[in-house]
Amino acid sequence: MNILGYMQKVGRALMVPVAVLPAAAILMGIGYWIDPVGWGSESILAALLIKSGGAIIDNMALLFAIGVAFGLSKDKSGPAALSGFVMFMVVTTLLSPAVVAQLQGVDVANVPDAFAKISNQFVGIIIGIISAEIYNKYSGVELPKALAFFSGKRLVPILTSIAGIVLAFILLYVWPAIYDSLIVFGTYLQSLGAVGAGLFGFFNRLMLSVGMHHALYPVFWFDVVGINDIPNFLGGGQSIANGTGVPGVTGMYQAGFFPIMMFGLPGAALAMYHCSEARNKNKVFSIMLAAAMASFFTGITEPLEFSFMFLAPVLYLVHAVLTGISLYIAASMQWMAGFGFSAGLVDLVLSSQNPLATNWYMLVLQGLVFFALYYFIFRWMILRFNILTPGRGVDMNQEEEDEADPAAALTKLTHKYIKAIGGEDNIVEIDNCITRLRLTVKDSGLADEAALKGLGAAGTVAMGKEGLQVIIGVGKVDKVAQEMKNILGR
């Protein structure tokens, strides 16, 4: 598999540990609502909730090791996740300051600062990848009869513990240099202040088009270069107390997304509805309403973004620029809010009582401005340049779904997808995320993009010769992926 295709798989695997964050956000958000002044010191219930959420945040590195190992394993296996845990414990124990001091024969005070930060998401991701690769390669190995008990999946934790020793030996010498370089990089990013936040917002949306945004956000949101924006924000009063949370600064890589996801994109949806042809307005209305509500309430933007990302890339570029501007404004004005899942109404309400949420209500006013910006810019560009958006140029009423037998209709549709992708022989591996089929194929050039779009796909992304993504959309992609596995016997 090519490097881009593999990075796609890693990005998808990262969603496993990231999906745990909403639990922390809800627990800590409710805790701060109960005790917004004492942060748990004046309420046992608030303390219980805040500490429970903190238990998740404080162990994110371990969750990344387990989650990535699980997500990258060929059959989403529990033993793979266990192997990630085993390797993480071996590596972080061997590279703890006390053990490093013993191994190097020096005083603990002389151990490089890098080893005090060895338990981080960056190392967790590396461990998860290695553990998954060991599992995928050796989980089927059969040992001689005398050792048969340790065959197959039982062998993998043993191998990952050995791999952990090897990785620890390597990191003993290279981690200080890596850590120092990351600190320099992180310091540079932070020195850009609001401009850095704006650049992050722009590239975050731009890289979504190829599914590579997962490779970007850990740098800003987690503890890869010392920014750690989400955990520090969720830590609230505790982060302020230990010096990792600064009111008006912590949250700057999150806050500007709220005006976009809650207001800007719904404004774009309204513009696309108003610009659709009369014969298609009813269908476009239902599609845009559902997508806009998802974006506003939960911050799930893919249904809206994919509706015009490939149909009208120039509009998507405008969207990316406006996102960057929004993050710059919020950061420069110190209007801060944070999230555990995404920048929707639910997370805005939960974070509003967080001690690090400063002037969060101004994000709503900013959002109203961005609603107008998106609406008028999108509407003007669509009409002025005759840009194709949903409901323009085609008669959507000609593609009525077969509701008499939905199972048969799904099977028929999936067979058409298989044919358009290049046939059964071209498909090697089938997976999916929330909106996309993520396929490993023999030759991505065999896919018929026009035929795929004719079946309802928003677009395709070829990740080299062996990687192919087909954007189908929320709700349908899971069914198509599972049916494809059933048909192909995967």
N, C-alpha and C positions, 0 to 999 in steps of 0.2 A: 504493500500500500504506500502511496506517495505521502510526503511529509504533511501536505495540506490536509489530505484525507485523515491522517492519523491525528492531527491537531483538532480536527472536527470531533473525532471520537473522544479526545481528552476534554474538549469543551463541553460535550454532552454529559460526560461522567461528572464534571464539576457541579452539575445541577443537582446531583444526589445530596452532597453535604449542604449546598446552598439552600435546598428546600427545607432544611431544618430551621433556618433563621426565622421564618414567621412565628414559630413556636416561642422563640426567645422574645421576639418583638411584642407578641400578645401578652406574655407573662409580665415582662418588664413594663410595658405600656400601661397595663391595668394597675400595676404596683405604683407607678408614678402618679396615676390619676388618684389613687386612694391617699397617698401621702406625698403631695407635690413639694412639701417643704423639708420634711425630715428624711425622705428617700428610704423609708423603712425604719427609721429610729423611733417614730411615733406611732407605728402600727405594726403589730405582729403579722397581720395578713399581708400588708404591703411588703414587709421584709421577706416573707415566705415567697411571694411571687417574684420579687426582684432578684433574690438569691437563686431561685430556680432558673430564671432566664439567664442569669449570669453563669450558671453551671454549663450552659450550652455555649455561650460566647467564649468562656475561658478555655474550652476544649475544642475550639474550631480546628486547630492543627490536626488533632487526633481524628476528628470527624472527616477531615479531608483525606487523610490516609486511608481510612476505612471506606469512605464513600467512593473515592476514585478507584480503589481496588475492586470494589463491587461493580461499579458502573462500567469499567473496562473489561471485566471478565466476560468470557464468551457466552456464558449461560446465566449471568447475573447471580453468581453463586455466593452462598453464605461462607463456605470455606475460604473463598477469595478475600472476603471482607475480614475474616479472622486472621488471615495471613498479613493483611495490611496492618492490623492492630499489633501482631507479633513483631513485625519488622520495625514499626514505629517505636515500640517500647525498647527494642534492642538498640536502635540508633540513638534515641534521645537519652537513654541511660549511659551508653558508652561515651557520649559527647557532652554529658553534664559537666559543669565546671569542676566538681570534686574529682570525678574520674579522669578528666583530661589532665588535671594537676598531677594525679597519681601516675598516669601514663607518661607524662613528660618530665616527671621528677621536679616539678616546680611548686611554689606556693600558690594556693588558690587565688590570691590577690594578683598574681602575675599572669593568670590565664586570660587570653584575649576576650574582650567583651562579646565577641561573636557567639561564643558558646553559651552565654546566658540567654541567647535568643535562638537556640537551635530548635526549640519546639515552636515552629511557625508553619503557616499554611504552605509556603514555598517548599519546604522540606517534606511536608505532608503529601503534597501533590507528587513529588518525585518518588516517594516511598510507595504511594498508591499505584503509580504507573509500573514500577518494577515488580511489585507484588502481583499485579494483574498479568503481566507478561509471563512471570514464572508459572502462575496458575494455568494460563492458556496453553503453555508448552508442556507442562509436566503433570497435569492433573490426571492424565490417562496412562501414566507409566505403571507397568506391572513389575514388581520386584520378585526375586527368588522366593520360593515357598517359605523359607525360614524367616523372611522379612515381609511376608505377604500382608500382614496387618497394616504396614505403613505404605502400602501401594496407593496409587491414585491420589485422591484429594487429601488423604492424610499425610502424604509426602510433602505437600506444598508448604505448610507452616514450618517444617523442618528446613526446607530449602530457603525460605524467606528469612529465617533467623540467621542462617549462614550468610545470605546476601546482605543482611543488615550489618553483620560484622565487617564485611568487605566495604560496604558503603560508608560505614563509620570511619574506617581506616582512611578512605579517600577524603572524606569531608574533614578529617582531622587536619589535613594539610591545605585543602583548597577552600574550605568554608570561610576562614577569616578573610581571604582575598575577595571572595564572592560577597560576603557581608559588607565589607568596606566599600565595594563598588556600588552595591545596592543603596547604601547609605548616601553616597555621593549623588546617585541618580535621584533618590527620593528627596534629598535636600534641594536639588535643582528644581524638581517639580514643585515642591512646596514654595520655593523662592519666587516662582511665577505667580503665586497667589491666585487671584481671581482669573487671570489669563490662563493659568494651568487648568483650572476647573472648566473654563470654557472650551479649551482644546480637548479635554477629556470628553465632554458632552458631545462635541462634534464627531470625534472619531468613534465614540461608542455607538452612535446611530449609524455612521457610515459603514462600520465593520459588521453591523447586523446583517447587511445585505449578503454577506458571504458566510455568515454564521461564526465569525471570528471575534465577536465582541467578548466572548467568554475568556479569551486570552488577554484582554485588555483590563477588564474591571478588577481582577485581583490585585493589580498594582496599586490602585487607588482605594479600593474598598476594604482590602484585607491587609494583613501584616507581611507584605512582601518587601516593601522598601521603607517600612516604618510609618506609613500614612494611616492604615488600619481604620478607615473612616467609619464604616458601619459598626464594628464592635465597640469602638471608642464612643460613638454616639449612643448606642444602646446602653452602654455602661452608665450614662447619665452622671449622677452625683458621684458615683464611685470613680468614674474617669476624671472628674474634676479634682477629686481628692488626691488621686495618685499622679496627677499631672499630665495625663494623656488626653484629657478633654478640655478644650478651650472654648468657652462661649463665644459665638460669632465666627468661629473658624471651623471647629469640628462639625461635619455635616455639609461642608461646601461642595463635596463631590456627589451629593445626593439631592440637596434642596431644590436646585434648578430644574430637576426632572418633574416636580409636581405641577408647575404651570403648563408644561408640555403635555403630560399624560392626562391630566384632569381637564384641561381646557383647550390647549392648542390643537391636539389631534381631533377631539370632537368638533372643533371649528372647521377643520379640514373635511371631516365627514359631512357636515352640513353643506359645505361648498360643493362637494362632489354630488350630493343628492340634488341640489338646486341646478347643477349643470347637466344632470342626466336627461336623457330623452324622455318625452312624455310616456311613451309606451313601456318604459322600464322603471318608471318612478316608484311604483309600489314595491317591486322587488329590491331596488336599490335602497329604499327607505328601511325595509326590514333588516337588510344586511348592515347598513351603516348605523342604525339604531342599536343593534346588538353589539357591534364592535365598539361604538362610542361609549356605551354603558360599561362594557368590560374595561375600557381604558380609564374611564372616570372613577369607577368604584374600586377597582383592583390594581390598576396600573398595567394590566396585560394589554400591550399595544400591538402585538404581532398581527391579529386579525385585521386591524386598520392599516398598518404599515404595509403588509403584504398585498393589500387590495390595490395599491398604486405603486409599490416599489418597482415592479418590473414593467407595468403598463406605462408609467410616467416617471422614469428615473430622474428627470430634471426637477420634478416636484419633490422627490425624495431627497435630492441634494439640498433643496431649499429647507426641507424639514430638518436635516442634519445641521445646517447653518443656524437656524432658529433655536435649535436645542443648545448649541454651543453658546449663543447669545444669552439664553435664559440662565444657564449655569453661571455665566460671567456676571450677570446682573445680580442674581441672588447672592453670590459669593462676595461681590464688591459692596453690596448693601448690608451684608451680614443678616440676611433673612434666612434662618436655618430651620430645617426640619429633616427628619431621617426616616428610614424605612427598614423593615426586616424582610419584606417580600418585594414590593415595588411601590412606585410613587403614585398611589391612588388615594381616594378619600379615606379608606379604612386605615392605612398607615399614617395619614396626616392627622387623623383624630387621635390615634394611639400615641403618636409622638408629641402631641401638643403640650402635654404636661411634663415632658422630659426637661430636666434643668438646662440641657444644652440647646433646647428649641428656643431661639431668639427671634422675636418679631415674625413668628411663623405665619401669622394671619396675613402678612403682606404678600405672601406667596399666592394667596387667593386673588388679591387685587392685581398682582402681576399676571396671574392666569387669565383674568378677564381681558386684559390688554392683549395677551397672546391669542386668546380665542378670536378676537377681532382681526389680528394680524394674519393668522392662518386662514380665516374665512375669506378675507378680501384678497390676499395674495394668491391663494389657490384659485378662487373664482376668476380673478382677472387673468391669470396665466392660462387656465383651462380654456376660457372663451377667446382670449386674444390669440393664442397659438394653436387652438383646436387640438388640445392634448386629449388623448384617449384615456378616460378614467372609467370606472365601473358604470355601466349603463349608457355608454356612448359608443356608437359605431356598430353595435350588434343588437339583435332582438333577443333579449333574455327570456322571453316567453316561449321560445321555440324549444328550450331544453327543460321540459317538465320531468320531474323525477317520478319514477314508477313506484307509487305508494301502495299498490295492490299487493306486492310481494317485495318488501324492502330487502330481504335476504338475497333473493335472486337478483335484484337490481345491483346490490353491492358486489356479488360474485361476477356479474356481467361487466360492471365498471372496472373491477380489479383486473380481469382478463385483458381489458383494453389498455389499462396502464402497463401491464406486463409487456404487451405487444409493442407499445409506444416506447418503452425503455430499451427495447432491443431483443425481446424474447426471453424465455426462461433460461436459456444457455448463457445469456449475458449477465444475469444477476447472480452474484456470489454471496452477498450478505445483506440482510434486511434489518433496518432499525428505523426509529423515528424519534423526533422530539415533539414539542407541543404543536408545531405547525408543519414540519417537513418530514418527508421520507428521506432517510439518510442511507444511501445504498453504496455498497462496494460492488463494482461491476468490472467486467473484463475490458470493456471499451466504452467510455462515456460518449464517444462520438457516434455510437449507434442509436442513441436516444433521439427521438423525433420531437423536438420542442414544440412545433406547431400542433402536432397531434396531442401532446400532453396538455397544452393550453386549451385545446378543443374539448378535453375531458373535464376541464374545470380548474386545472392547476394555474396558480398565479404566475409561475415561472420556474426555471430550472437554474441550477448553479453547478457547473462541472468543476470538480476539484481534482484537476489533473486527468490522467487517462482512466484511473480506476475508481474515482470518487464521483458520485452524482447525488445532488439534492433536488428533490421535487417538492415545491411549496404547494401544499394542498389546503392547509388551513386547520384551525382548531375544530375539534369535534369529529371531523371526517378522517383525518390522517391516521388516527389510532385504528379505526375500523379497516381502512384500506391496507395498512401495514399488517395487521393480524390476518386478514383474508389472504393477502399475498403469501404470508408464511404458510397458511393452510393449503393453498393451492400448490405451492412449490414443495410442500413437505419439509419445511425448515423448522 
